[in-house]
Amino acid sequence: MAVREILILPDPLLRKVAEPVEAFDEDLQKTVDDMFETMYDAPGIGLAGPQIGYMKRVVVIDLADEENPDSGKIAMVNPEIVGLSEQTAVSEEGCLSIPELYYEVERPAEVTVKYFTPQGEEITRHATGRLAVCMQHEIDHLDGVLYIDYLSRLKRDRVNKKFQKKARLAS
């Protein structure tokens, strides 16, 4: 296992759509293991393939959520949201690719996701609470969407400018 570099805004890979995984093999399992290690090292509760430059539809999540007691270590391959509640909830979100910034985001309160395990087993899972938020947040990454896209234009522009300036100063 290896800790991989987490891409930071404004890296253009964060805005690209990830490709479906086709091979459920040792390379996929190694990538999933690396993603968990990278997420724990950060530390975070979720990580999507594009955040480490792996442009495949893979997400890892690990959080303790009282509403979802079985919400420990989850690896989702080719996840697809198949149901969303009409009821919404507002919660504070952050992102390993947009470090040290947290904003309130409104999302559907419940989600149903169909995905495969790294071994190729198909699962359909319903989630509420933090797990529902985390699943939506990470699946958004696979489509090139960041949580700041749900903010007002003013806040989003401020975040983008801040990270563009950091990137310029770092180079």
C-alpha positions, -999 to 999 in steps of 0.1 A, spaced: 0 0 0 11 35 -7 0 70 2 -7 89 -30 -6 126 -36 -40 143 -33 -47 168 -61 -57 203 -49 -79 228 -66 -74 242 -93 -59 210 -107 -79 204 -140 -82 166 -133 -107 175 -105 -131 188 -132 -129 158 -155 -154 129 -157 -140 96 -146 -143 65 -168 -160 33 -157 -139 5 -142 -139 -25 -166 -115 -49 -149 -120 -61 -114 -85 -73 -108 -54 -70 -85 -46 -35 -99 -81 -23 -89 -77 -38 -54 -42 -22 -50 -56 12 -60 -85 8 -35 -61 -1 -8 -39 29 -17 -70 51 -16 -79 40 19 -44 45 31 -42 80 15 -76 89 30 -66 78 65 -33 97 62 -49 130 51 -71 124 74 -105 123 57 -137 103 56 -140 99 18 -119 99 -13 -126 96 -50 -103 83 -77 -99 117 -95 -86 132 -63 -54 111 -67 -54 114 -105 -69 79 -109 -96 87 -135 -118 57 -129 -151 56 -111 -139 44 -77 -148 59 -42 -137 49 -7 -155 60 25 -150 53 61 -170 71 88 -188 64 120 -224 75 115 -250 69 142 -278 68 116 -259 41 96 -242 18 122 -227 -4 94 -211 27 77 -175 16 83 -152 9 54 -169 11 20 -153 8 -14 -177 17 -43 -168 9 -79 -189 24 -107 -213 38 -82 -246 52 -96 -272 71 -76 -305 54 -83 -327 72 -58 -328 106 -40 -352 118 -14 -372 150 -21 -365 160 15 -332 179 18 -307 185 46 -280 211 51 -247 200 65 -212 213 67 -189 198 41 -152 200 35 -129 183 9 -94 170 9 -89 187 -25 -100 220 -11 -82 219 23 -92 239 54 -124 253 40 -159 242 52 -192 254 39 -229 245 45 -243 226 15 -279 215 9 -283 180 -5 -310 153 -6 -313 138 29 -314 102 17 -298 84 -12 -299 50 -28 -267 39 -46 -260 9 -68 -223 0 -70 -199 -29 -72 -174 -40 -47 -137 -43 -59 -144 -80 -62 -173 -74 -86 -203 -80 -63 -232 -57 -71 -248 -39 -41 -277 -15 -37 -275 5 -5 -298 31 10 -282 58 32 -292 87 54 -273 113 75 -236 118 71 -232 86 49 -258 100 24 -239 133 22 -205 116 19 -218 92 -9 -232 122 -29 -201 143 -23 -177 115 -35 -199 105 -65 -199 141 -75 -161 140 -78 -165 112 -104 -185 136 -126 -160 165 -121 -183 183 -96 -170 198 -64 -190 207 -33 -182 244 -39 -204 242 -71 -234 242 -47 -224 275 -32 -234 309 -43 -214 323 -72 -197 348 -49 -185 322 -25 -174 298 -52 -155 326 -70 -137 335 -38 -126 299 -32 -114 295 -68 -94 327 -67 -79 317 -33 -66 284 -47 -55 298 -80 -34 323 -61 -19 295 -39 -11 275 -70 6 305 -86 27 312 -55 37 276 -52 50 274 -88 
